[in-house]
Amino acid sequence: MISLGKNAWRRSGVKKMDNSKVIYKYKVEITDESTIKMPAAAKVISVAEQGNEIVLYAMVPFDNDPEITKNISIRVVGTGHKIHFDTSEFKFIGTVSLHFGKLMFHIFYKDRGYWG
């Protein structure tokens, strides 16, 4: 067997296809609106309860450039509370239960763009 070396794909002109990803966690403030800064290539995947706090999970390419970021707007709405924003501009992520189901929060987000 002949070994071409671990970087032979670079010399061959073939583009390396590494689709490795990592999942990051961000704390969501329990307030009507907030902003979370995250890598520009991040894709929001879910929200959950952890230790009576709301956390948001985002999937990011493993080789992500940490200097290129974006801000996402977060909206938190309690069950039975009036919604004070245009829901057509936001994506619904999920519902989170806190304090053993006594408080229910519905989480929305909007991608506000890239910051280099």
Secondary structure as GFF3:
##gff-version 3
##sequence-region A 1 116
A	DSSP	alpha_helix	8	12	.	.	.	ID=ss1
A	DSSP	beta_strand	21	28	.	.	.	ID=ss2
A	DSSP	beta_strand	33	39	.	.	.	ID=ss3
A	DSSP	beta_strand	43	50	.	.	.	ID=ss4
A	DSSP	beta_strand	53	61	.	.	.	ID=ss5
A	DSSP	beta_strand	69	78	.	.	.	ID=ss6
A	DSSP	three_ten_helix	87	89	.	.	.	ID=ss7
A	DSSP	beta_strand	91	98	.	.	.	ID=ss8
A	DSSP	beta_strand	103	115	.	.	.	ID=ss9
###
